[in-house]
Amino acid sequence: MHFLNFWYLWFLPALAIPLMLNILKKRKIKDVEFPYFDLLFNINVKNLVHLKIVNYLLLFLRMALLAGIIIFMARPVFVSKNTGINASGDIPTVFIIDNSPSMTYSNGTSSFFKAALVLAEKYILALNRNVPCALIYMNEFGSIETTESYSNPDKLLAVLRGINPQNHKFALERSIELAVSFLRSAKSASGKIIVLTDNQKPNWTDFRKPDIDTKFSLNFVYPRNFSANTAGITGFRFSQRLPLQGEKSFITVTLKNFSSAEWKNIPLSFYLENELTDKTVINLKPQQAVDHVLYYKPDFSKGFLKGLVKFDCPDFNIDNNIFISFPSYMPQPIYIVGQQDINIYLKAGLNIYINESGTNIKESKSFNSDYAENTVTVFNNYKYAESTGMQIKNLAAKGNCVLIFYPPDTQGSDETPVAVSEADLENPVLHPYKRTGKDVFSQIQFIQGKQGILFPELQKRSVIMKSSGDTPFLEEITLNRGKLFVFYTDLLGNSSNFVNTNMFVPLLHRVMDRILVIKHGDREYYNRSMDYSLDLTADSRFSVKWTTPLNQVFTPAGIFVNGVYRINNLPFDKPGFYNLESGSSHKIFACNIPYFEGDMTQTNENEILKIFHGYTVSFTGLFDDSENIFAQHAKGPAILIFICVLLSIIELLIANLTG
Amino acid sequence: MRKYLDTAILAQLQGLELKARLVVEGSLSGMHKSPFKGFSVEFAEHKAYFPGDDIRYIDWKLYGKTEKYFIKQYEEDTNLKSYLLLDTSRSMGFPEKSQTKLEYSIFLAVSMSYLMLAQRDSVGLLTFNNEICDYIPARNDMSHLHYIVNILEKISPANSTSISYALKYLASKIKRRGLIIVISDLVDDQENVLKHLTYLRKMKHEIIVFHIMHPDELNIPYRGTVRFKNMEKPADLTAIPDQIRKSYSKKIRDFINIYQQKCWQENIDYHRIMTDVPVEKAILNYIAGRKKG
């Protein structure tokens, strides 16, 4: 038996209380001289034995009651032997591979991640054919991906071998949710969810238990009895700033010295696409952490870059290589018209005007004069109106590019239900734009090759991006000399949670790249001097005041360096896509990416058992064969309370009947 | 003022009469029936007239019918010799912390003595436990009461009980038929006690048994675990009263019932007195009950 609140068992000596009271009671016998003693004596010969039995019974009941209460408070969990990780190969199984950066931590022989892959492979090979199974892991965007197999588990092996650690926090809650969905679809009487993880505390931060069937068992495989007593890289991050990089891009590596010895002159290197791009030495005292910025010059043509952070600590017995992958786009700052003092930058870069109404972008100036050449006009939450349709057409005719955020429910005059899946800031997963089986995109009013109400001059239409379910998410429409980029969502995330993911800003950058190429064919366009003779190679400070949706006033401090718009103090801890409101009408969107995972502190197993109360949960060692399986009965506490109440009633009855 | 000579109690007893139910032999003319016939108030029988008889007692009405002289004979009343047998054993010292049965019994004995002496009967006293403590022959002088009270004031509960020994002793002391009043808790061998009471009864004595009991002896109202100690022998036992109350109640009821039945059979007046009833009330109740019976 295992106890979730083990320390309550320290109250067990309290069981001696009834015993002591019994002894005291015996010592406190009242003496009475009684005249008719002989009459009493005849009765009491048999009564004495009875009395002793009753006394011992009462003593036992009281001790049992006390023990019951203590055990109830200690929350016992029974250890089972049936449904562990090595149970029958016929049970549908889902493998969840935590491939967050901290999994690259090594115990000296192998990194957690490698060990997890080896074990997962072993478990997969042990599965029988035709057993439904799935593999869940994180892709380079931080999204959770699922590979399923209903006929051949070996299919998973190829995928498994291709999984790499990713620089995102692992979305455990979402993974378990997907695993449960898969197991339900398998329609089996039982199911196993095997989570191969390092079980770091951040994995369980704000964890809300998904709705899980009790027939499914949860098996956590992690380095048990592990404590980070050696040095290591615990993760890395891009700092808290917009992920916009210029010529001198950088990443920040966070290092923490877990050992008791001081580090002196330990080389830290950064390789980009197998080339050494930066190198430094680290000095770090025990238990100290340091952020180190590694600079590099990105190759924008690749989109995503593969890097390697190498830390050559001589007494470093863990894996000293961290492979990272990160987006690298042409730096395209997104500016929002907000205050006059930043307008000079707006002329220098691409301007995205966002107005809540979507129709009256500027009131003080005429439409055409306000949006001159070299700007990108953005209509957010666009609603069709004859006047704006004409304005868009005019813009396109002049060769301007227009971004339209066109949520599906704003088509025509009919209010269509918004096809929205829940916003999930941490786990960017595209959900189908369908609800109750109705495809809301069927109501879009322009169709390729045909004239529509909105754009009769439509010349070419191509779907750039599809979401799951083959519904278009982004389309490029050629209209006269201009381009319309239509996002079938709004910027607030009401129509799609995609805008709330950390993939959205890179997507916008890519669109901007496309617009720049179309208009100028010059990637350095944004960097050139315009009418305002701004030297963008020098650091220029700026200021802006933002009000968050929670009415928190935020003044970001940042600099504009080499075309990179850096905000150094975003007030967000969680990753995701945020919008900040400036004044009363304008909004700015900023993205914050987390990569720092924690300090390798593990979550207590009891905490996990409490989260999954009522379920069968097992814990298995990643590097050893230690295994504990806890079969938690959902009604266990109620049964214990019932027993305690029953004992109380019996005790009261006996005590009253016998005095 | 003497402790046991409570004028308030005695005042309530004034005017009461305790008549012997059976005939008793006395030396003085009194209120009790004597076995000796004479001229008194209550008619007994007719007797043929012989010269020399007092002509005042000739029944003239009968002469008118029969023309023969008959003398009316009446029951002769006499005074009563009563003996109080008071148990002073250790068991009469119950309960320890309030008025003991012995103290109550002394009040009863004094009151009875006063009652008897007030109606010019003779009263004797015998106190006993497992031996005879004091014996005072019967006298009918009111000053005798003080003598009795003097003796009673000095006694304290001690030793075991032997009622039969006391009864035997008394039987050897009294020659004439009289009234014997036993005041005791009867904690003794029941069979033996009844045997000796029957023996005295055979000797034509009228016997009244006052069974003195404390309420706690009926219902053992103690809580928790109690070590019961024998008051007259070195023995004890531990029990929870709640567990044995029912059985004990049956036992004590049986014990009392046997006395009641046997005494009734032998024409012995058995009366149980609880010590929570005031003495004067207990006596009044007894006398009222005796008149009815």
Interface residues (C-beta under 8 A of the other chain):
Chain A: K25 K26 K28 I29 K30 D31 V32 E33 F34 P35 Y36 F37 D38 L39 L40 F41 N42 I43 N44 N47 L48 H50 L51 V54 T658 G659
Chain B: S91 M92 G93 F94 E96 K101 D185 V187 E217 I220 Y222 R223 G224 T225 V226 R227 F228 K229 N230 M231 E232 K233 A235 L237 T238 A239 I240 P241 D242 Q243 I244 S247 Y248 K251 I252 F255
